[in-house]
Each structure stands twice: as C-alpha cells, then as structure tokens.
Amino acid sequence: IFNDLNLELKYNKIIGLYGDEKSNFINLLKNKDFNTGKIIDDDYYLNNVIYICEYDDFVTNIVKDELYVKLNYNESIENKIIKVLNKFELDNSFLEKNINNLSSFEKKLLRLIILMFDKSKIIILSDLFDGIDYKNKSIFIRLLKNIKKNYNKTIIISDRDMDTINNLVDYVLIVDSKLILIDKIGNIFDNEDINKIDINCPNFIKIKKLLKNKGINIDG
C-alpha cells in the first residue's frame, strides 16, 4: 500500500489522523516486526511506540496491579495519578477497583494514565472520545495537552469525532490511497489536492467553506 514512504512528524505535537488508509498506517507504526526499521527519524525506534485502542488490553484485574505491571510505579507517580483522578471527581479508591467492572470512560482514563507515565515517545490513540460526554471530553483534551507539554510526547489521534480532535491537534495527517498530506489544521483543508479524495471534513470546515461561497471570509 505504501511504497517509498518518507514521512517526518514533528516532535512533541498532537496530530489528527484522517483518510481511508489510516488503519493501515496505524498498523505500520505499531507493528514492532516491521522489517525496515526506523520509520520517522533516527531518534525514534519502534519500541518507542505505544498503541492505545478502544478494546481491552489489560493484563491484570485490579487497577493498581495494572499500573505496577505497565509502569515503574512508585509513591511519586501515585500522588500524580491521584491528582489526575481528582480532576474527574474520583479518588484513590479508583486504584483498588476491578478493571472488569470499570465503565468505558474509566477504562479510557486508565489508558490515558498509563500513557502519561509510559516511556514511549509516540502515542497512538484510537476512538478515545467515542461515547464520552462533553464535560469529560473537555477534561481529556486538557489532559492530553498536559501530557504533550510536560511529558514530551508525540500523540497521534484517530477518532470519529473529528470536531473534538480538531480542538486539540497541532497538525492533521491525511493518509489516503491516492495521497498523503500533512499540514496545520487551518491550512490542510484548503489544499487543492484535498479535492482528489473523498474525505468527510469537520463541521467547522464545512461551515467555513459554505460562508466563503457566500462571500463571507471568517479568516479575517
């Protein structure tokens, strides 16, 4: 599918992933047996990639045990985790919960906590915002921005909720069978090449184009 792919992603950025080949691109990134070695630059190796998806990938039954397995867990990390939990009106009793009894939202929160303290430099998220209410979406957005800023991560997000992730991303990466584009969110949907593919633009882009066709330019 991808021949002679040479793609450079920016350090410490949040990137929204769109296009009909986004799933294959994610498989390429997360496949640790990919035999061509380094795929982004000389500093990023495949063992620096963590993929967090909608499906259960937990290896223990208790939240705290999962954190011990996945992280170099200590008192300092626990105190930071409790601060995160407090933002969601949760307390340290969350750490003693059975993972099988967690809600979909709580499981996603646990995954975010793991990626916050994981050593990986590239985080791939799939359908993080699916089924999450507006209040918790806003907290997730702030949490992801905090992870990028304070933990020096590059975060790639593939999500059906395009309007939510567009409030979050620095760049958009479109991976289609016909072309690959990467640009800032304000520029990429104005690229003439975008007309070559069938892509569902975010609602704010649709409104912007509709107003532009009526002679109203909201870019100033």
C-alpha positions in Angstrom: 0.0 0.0 0.0 2.8 2.4 0.9 5.8 2.5 -1.5 8.9 4.5 -0.6 7.1 6.3 2.2 9.2 9.0 3.7 7.3 10.9 6.4 8.6 13.2 9.1 6.4 14.1 12.0 7.1 17.0 14.4 8.4 16.4 17.9 6.1 17.0 20.8 3.0 17.6 18.8 -0.6 16.3 18.7 -1.6 15.0 15.2 -5.0 14.2 14.0 -5.1 11.2 11.6 -7.7 11.0 8.8 -8.1 9.1 5.5 -9.2 5.8 4.2 -5.7 4.2 4.8 -5.4 5.5 8.4 -5.9 2.0 9.9 -3.1 0.6 7.7 -0.9 3.5 8.7 -1.5 2.8 12.4 -0.7 -0.9 11.8 2.6 0.2 10.2 3.5 2.4 13.2 2.6 -0.1 15.9 4.0 -3.2 14.2 7.2 -3.9 16.1 8.2 -6.5 13.5 8.2 -4.0 10.6 11.4 -5.0 8.9 12.5 -1.7 7.5 13.5 -0.4 11.0 13.2 3.3 11.7 10.1 5.0 10.2 10.1 8.5 11.5 13.6 9.7 12.1 16.9 8.4 13.5 15.9 9.0 17.1 12.5 7.2 17.2 12.5 3.4 17.1 9.5 1.2 17.1 9.9 0.3 20.8 9.1 3.9 21.5 5.5 3.5 20.2 2.5 2.7 22.3 -0.9 2.0 20.8 -4.0 2.5 22.9 -7.2 1.4 21.4 -10.9 1.0 22.3 -10.5 -2.7 23.1 -9.4 -4.2 26.4 -5.7 -4.9 26.5 -5.3 -5.1 30.3 -3.2 -8.0 31.8 -4.4 -7.8 35.4 -7.8 -7.5 37.2 -7.0 -4.6 39.6 -6.2 -1.0 38.5 -3.2 -0.7 40.8 -1.8 -4.0 39.7 -2.1 -2.9 36.1 -0.1 0.2 36.9 2.6 -1.8 38.6 2.9 -4.0 35.5 2.8 -1.3 32.9 4.8 1.4 34.7 7.7 1.9 37.1 5.1 2.5 39.8 6.1 4.4 42.9 4.7 6.8 45.5 5.6 9.9 43.4 3.7 8.5 40.4 0.8 7.5 42.6 0.5 11.0 44.0 0.4 12.4 40.5 -2.2 9.9 39.4 -4.4 10.8 42.3 -4.3 14.5 41.2 -5.4 13.4 37.8 -8.3 11.3 39.3 -9.4 14.3 41.3 -10.0 16.2 38.1 -12.6 13.6 37.2 -14.1 13.7 40.7 -12.5 10.3 41.5 -10.3 9.4 44.5 -7.6 6.8 45.3 -10.3 4.2 45.7 -10.2 4.0 41.9 -6.8 2.3 42.2 -8.4 -0.6 44.1 -11.2 -1.2 41.5 -11.6 -4.4 39.5 -10.9 -3.5 35.9 -13.7 -5.7 34.6 -16.2 -3.6 36.5 -14.9 -0.2 35.1 -17.1 1.8 32.8 -15.9 2.5 29.2 -15.0 6.0 30.4 -13.0 4.7 33.4 -11.1 2.2 31.2 -10.1 5.1 28.8 -9.0 7.2 31.7 -6.8 4.3 32.9 -5.3 4.0 29.5 -4.5 7.7 29.5 -2.9 7.5 32.9 -0.7 4.6 31.6 0.4 6.6 28.5 1.2 9.6 30.6 3.9 7.8 32.5 4.9 5.2 29.9 8.4 5.7 28.5 7.2 5.6 24.9 7.6 8.8 22.9 4.9 8.2 20.3 1.3 7.6 21.5 -1.3 6.3 19.1 -4.9 6.7 20.2 -7.9 5.2 18.5 -11.5 6.3 19.2 -10.7 7.9 22.5 -13.7 10.2 22.5 -16.3 7.7 21.4 -19.1 7.5 24.0 -17.6 10.3 26.2 -19.8 13.2 27.3 -18.9 16.8 26.7 -17.6 17.5 30.2 -15.2 14.6 30.2 -14.1 15.3 26.6 -13.0 18.7 27.7 -11.0 17.2 30.6 -9.5 14.6 28.2 -8.4 17.4 25.9 -6.7 19.3 28.7 -5.1 16.1 30.0 -3.7 15.3 26.5 -2.3 18.8 26.1 -0.7 18.4 29.5 0.8 15.1 28.5 2.3 16.7 25.4 3.6 19.7 27.2 5.0 18.1 30.3 5.9 14.6 29.2 7.4 15.4 25.8 5.1 13.0 23.8 4.1 13.0 20.2 0.4 12.0 20.1 -1.4 10.6 17.0 -5.2 10.5 17.3 -7.6 8.7 15.0 -11.1 9.3 16.1 -14.6 9.5 14.5 -15.3 12.7 16.5 -13.4 15.0 14.1 -14.7 18.2 15.6 -13.5 17.3 19.0 -10.0 16.4 18.0 -9.7 19.5 15.8 -9.9 21.5 19.1 -6.8 19.6 20.2 -4.4 18.9 17.3 -1.4 20.9 16.1 -1.3 19.2 12.7 -3.6 17.0 10.5 -2.2 14.0 8.7 -4.3 12.6 5.9 -3.3 9.1 4.7 -5.3 8.1 1.6 -4.8 5.6 -1.1 -4.3 8.5 -3.6 -2.2 10.9 -1.5 -0.6 11.7 1.9 -0.9 15.2 3.2 0.3 16.8 6.5 -0.3 20.4 7.5 -1.6 22.7 10.2 -5.3 22.3 10.9 -6.1 25.8 9.5 -4.4 25.0 6.1 -4.8 21.4 5.2 -8.5 21.5 4.1 -7.7 24.5 1.9 -5.2 22.4 -0.1 -6.4 21.9 -3.6 -5.2 18.2 -3.5 -7.9 17.5 -0.9 -10.5 17.6 -3.8 -8.8 14.5 -5.2 -10.1 12.3 -2.4 -13.4 11.6 -0.6 -13.0 12.8 2.9 -15.5 13.9 5.5 -14.3 17.3 6.6 -15.0 18.5 10.2 -18.2 20.6 10.6 -16.4 23.9 11.2 -14.6 23.4 7.9 -17.9 22.8 6.1 -19.3 25.9 7.6 -16.2 27.9 6.7 -16.5 26.8 3.1 -20.2 27.5 3.0 -19.7 31.0 4.3 -16.8 31.5 1.8 -19.0 30.6 -1.1 -21.4 33.2 0.1 -18.6 35.8 0.1 -18.0 35.8 3.9 -14.4 35.2 4.9 -14.1 34.4 8.6 -10.3 34.2 8.5 -10.1 37.9 8.5 
